[in-house]
Amino acid sequence: MEHIPAALWLTEAADAADRQGAGDLLRVVLIVMVLGSVLLAWFLLRGYKRDD
């Protein structure tokens, strides 16, 4: 195992991130998860409304 200076490692990591892409699937999964959580919270909390 060879020693790689930190600056070189950081540069290689940035290049690899560019090649990997923007992570569109992860972005979509996170948005759906947040929207699903809001919908679930609304569905569960609407039962606590009192019409007295």
N, CA and C atoms as a LAMMPS dump frame, in Angstrom:
ITEM: TIMESTEP
0
ITEM: NUMBER OF ATOMS
156
ITEM: BOX BOUNDS ff ff ff
-5.0000000000000000e+02 5.0000000000000000e+02
-5.0000000000000000e+02 5.0000000000000000e+02
-5.0000000000000000e+02 5.0000000000000000e+02
ITEM: ATOMS id mol type element x y z
1 1 1 N 0.852 -1.172 0
2 1 2 C 0 0 0
3 1 3 C 0.896 1.232 0
4 2 1 N 0.662 2.084 -0.955
5 2 2 C 1.51 3.263 -1.061
6 2 3 C 0.873 4.467 -0.383
7 3 1 N 1.703 5.392 0.004
8 3 2 C 1.24 6.603 0.671
9 3 3 C 0.856 7.641 -0.376
10 4 1 N -0.361 8.189 -0.261
11 4 2 C -0.842 9.219 -1.184
12 4 3 C -1.014 10.505 -0.375
13 5 1 N -0.395 11.593 -0.788
14 5 2 C -0.575 12.866 -0.072
15 5 3 C -2.047 13.282 -0.043
16 6 1 N -2.421 13.999 0.997
17 6 2 C -3.823 14.365 1.197
18 6 3 C -4.373 15.2 0.043
19 7 1 N -3.593 16.112 -0.478
20 7 2 C -4.076 16.968 -1.567
21 7 3 C -4.353 16.139 -2.82
22 8 1 N -3.49 15.179 -3.1
23 8 2 C -3.692 14.319 -4.274
24 8 3 C -4.923 13.447 -4.077
25 9 1 N -5.085 12.918 -2.866
26 9 2 C -6.249 12.082 -2.586
27 9 3 C -7.536 12.876 -2.744
28 10 1 N -7.539 14.124 -2.267
29 10 2 C -8.719 14.972 -2.367
30 10 3 C -9.045 15.282 -3.829
31 11 1 N -8.029 15.53 -4.621
32 11 2 C -8.228 15.794 -6.044
33 11 3 C -8.796 14.573 -6.75
34 12 1 N -8.266 13.404 -6.434
35 12 2 C -8.782 12.184 -7.053
36 12 3 C -10.215 11.909 -6.622
37 13 1 N -10.55 12.21 -5.373
38 13 2 C -11.915 12.008 -4.892
39 13 3 C -12.884 12.949 -5.609
40 14 1 N -12.475 14.18 -5.847
41 14 2 C -13.329 15.136 -6.561
42 14 3 C -13.532 14.69 -8.005
43 15 1 N -12.496 14.181 -8.638
44 15 2 C -12.633 13.676 -10.007
45 15 3 C -13.575 12.477 -10.062
46 16 1 N -13.473 11.601 -9.084
47 16 2 C -14.346 10.429 -9.045
48 16 3 C -15.796 10.845 -8.837
49 17 1 N -16.038 11.877 -8.044
50 17 2 C -17.4 12.358 -7.819
51 17 3 C -17.989 12.922 -9.108
52 18 1 N -17.176 13.581 -9.914
53 18 2 C -17.663 14.096 -11.196
54 18 3 C -18.037 12.962 -12.14
55 19 1 N -17.256 11.915 -12.14
56 19 2 C -17.539 10.785 -13.023
57 19 3 C -18.75 9.995 -12.562
58 20 1 N -19.011 9.981 -11.272
59 20 2 C -20.087 9.16 -10.725
60 20 3 C -21.459 9.74 -11.053
61 21 1 N -21.592 11.016 -11.149
62 21 2 C -22.866 11.622 -11.478
63 21 3 C -23.435 12.389 -10.295
64 22 1 N -24.612 12.94 -10.494
65 22 2 C -25.203 13.824 -9.49
66 22 3 C -26.001 13.077 -8.432
67 23 1 N -26.268 11.806 -8.638
68 23 2 C -27.054 11.056 -7.663
69 23 3 C -28.535 11.349 -7.777
70 24 1 N -29.052 11.315 -8.99
71 24 2 C -30.463 11.63 -9.216
72 24 3 C -31.383 10.655 -8.495
73 25 1 N -31.008 9.387 -8.467
74 25 2 C -31.848 8.396 -7.793
75 25 3 C -31.958 8.7 -6.306
76 26 1 N -30.853 9.041 -5.677
77 26 2 C -30.875 9.379 -4.261
78 26 3 C -31.729 10.612 -4.007
79 27 1 N -31.641 11.586 -4.884
80 27 2 C -32.438 12.808 -4.753
81 27 3 C -33.931 12.49 -4.83
82 28 1 N -34.314 11.631 -5.779
83 28 2 C -35.724 11.255 -5.926
84 28 3 C -36.194 10.471 -4.705
85 29 1 N -35.371 9.559 -4.22
86 29 2 C -35.744 8.767 -3.044
87 29 3 C -35.947 9.67 -1.83
88 30 1 N -35.078 10.638 -1.641
89 30 2 C -35.214 11.543 -0.499
90 30 3 C -36.471 12.397 -0.598
91 31 1 N -36.781 12.886 -1.788
92 31 2 C -37.984 13.708 -1.973
93 31 3 C -39.237 12.888 -1.71
94 32 1 N -39.278 11.665 -2.226
95 32 2 C -40.44 10.805 -2.006
96 32 3 C -40.572 10.456 -0.528
97 33 1 N -39.451 10.236 0.142
98 33 2 C -39.482 9.916 1.564
99 33 3 C -40.031 11.086 2.384
100 34 1 N -39.603 12.302 2.076
101 34 2 C -40.096 13.474 2.796
102 34 3 C -41.583 13.682 2.53
103 35 1 N -41.993 13.586 1.28
104 35 2 C -43.405 13.757 0.96
105 35 3 C -44.256 12.669 1.605
106 36 1 N -43.759 11.453 1.614
107 36 2 C -44.472 10.352 2.266
108 36 3 C -44.592 10.567 3.758
109 37 1 N -43.559 11.095 4.383
110 37 2 C -43.612 11.37 5.819
111 37 3 C -44.643 12.444 6.133
112 38 1 N -44.684 13.481 5.318
113 38 2 C -45.672 14.551 5.517
114 38 3 C -47.084 14.003 5.333
115 39 1 N -47.302 13.203 4.319
116 39 2 C -48.622 12.62 4.078
117 39 3 C -49.021 11.685 5.214
118 40 1 N -48.1 10.875 5.695
119 40 2 C -48.386 9.975 6.808
120 40 3 C -48.702 10.762 8.083
121 41 1 N -47.949 11.819 8.359
122 41 2 C -48.208 12.645 9.539
123 41 3 C -49.586 13.292 9.442
124 42 1 N -49.938 13.799 8.268
125 42 2 C -51.253 14.406 8.086
126 42 3 C -52.355 13.372 8.304
127 43 1 N -52.183 12.176 7.76
128 43 2 C -53.186 11.123 7.886
129 43 3 C -53.367 10.695 9.341
130 44 1 N -52.261 10.567 10.068
131 44 2 C -52.35 10.142 11.468
132 44 3 C -52.873 11.244 12.372
133 45 1 N -52.473 12.485 12.121
134 45 2 C -52.861 13.572 13.005
135 45 3 C -54.274 14.083 12.748
136 46 1 N -54.851 13.8 11.591
137 46 2 C -56.199 14.295 11.325
138 46 3 C -57.228 13.592 12.209
139 47 1 N -56.892 12.437 12.732
140 47 2 C -57.794 11.731 13.629
141 47 3 C -57.913 12.373 14.991
142 48 1 N -56.984 13.265 15.34
143 48 2 C -57.02 13.93 16.634
144 48 3 C -57.838 15.212 16.624
145 49 1 N -58.367 15.579 15.463
146 49 2 C -59.174 16.802 15.392
147 49 3 C -60.508 16.56 16.111
148 50 1 N -60.893 17.498 16.958
149 50 2 C -62.14 17.358 17.704
150 50 3 C -63.184 18.295 17.121
151 51 1 N -64.378 17.769 16.949
152 51 2 C -65.479 18.575 16.411
153 51 3 C -66.462 18.972 17.514
154 52 1 N -66.04 18.909 18.768
155 52 2 C -66.949 19.193 19.885
156 52 3 C -67.429 20.61 19.855
